[in-house]
């Protein structure tokens, strides 16, 4: 259960100072490596009677520097905040990253943290603050010796199958449709959320109506294919066969996320649905026509039914 927490969108919105242990990072995905760092910080802070805080920049610095692909993020910002709060963080700061912030010198940013929060501990992984990433861990430790705070990192990285868990690894596995690895790195199923919108309703004409989700256009999606998923509708979980792709048999034009929810026929247009991706059933294919497509969808649904029900 998520504890009570405070969310602000700028350091200047923090309304009072108190001894604080803060973690800084992009925290995209809040994967098991992030979780281990945050949980260690929270445990130490609780023992010392300190407030815990997490500062995450949005948009991602590389978005401002124009070096990101159109779809990049593993979570929406709101989902990231929720996942951070689940780790026991008291104060979450979703600080804007823009050209002005990009040019702040590392020592000046440290001073802002001290002045605003009364920072006593600064936690992070392989991170750097300030203009041209000058505030690396050795620099920050020297600042801490001068200004009265410590810099803490995890002693050992979190490994899965002998390889370090990282956001980059999650993105690579997600694009490959390797949902088992994604789940292992995240410690939960990867999910997307969005309202159900009107599609062309072609699925209904072949006996497999789908819920077409309007997903944030900067969210990285699993590689094109058909997936066994769980669909959460109105707080209830249902098995679903979900297609991510451009529907090459139909038009091949627009990337869509469409879920055929098993044993479900309610009208849910406009409702928010969350999909959790369990396993790739098959990659996206082009079929000779609608009859062949219908037969393959029936086989996909049977496979999902056998796995999830």
GIBEL-V125891 format. One record per run of one state. SS is the DSSP state (A for helix, B for strand, O for the rest). FROM is the first residue (numbers start at 1). TO is the last residue. If there is no record, write none. Layout:
ss: <SS SS>
from: <FROM FROM>
to: <TO TO>
//
This chain:
ss: <O B O A O B O A O B O A O B O A O B O A O A O B O B O A O B O A O B O B O B O A O A O B O A O B O B O B O B O B O B O A O>
from: <1 6 9 11 14 20 25 32 49 51 59 61 65 73 74 77 87 91 97 99 103 106 118 119 124 129 130 131 134 135 136 137 148 150 153 159 161 163 165 167 176 179 187 190 198 202 206 211 216 219 220 225 234 236 246 256 262 272 284 290 309>
to: <5 8 10 13 19 24 31 48 50 58 60 64 72 73 76 86 90 96 98 102 105 117 118 123 128 129 130 133 134 135 136 147 149 152 158 160 162 164 166 175 178 186 189 197 201 205 210 215 218 219 224 233 235 245 255 261 271 283 289 308 309>
//
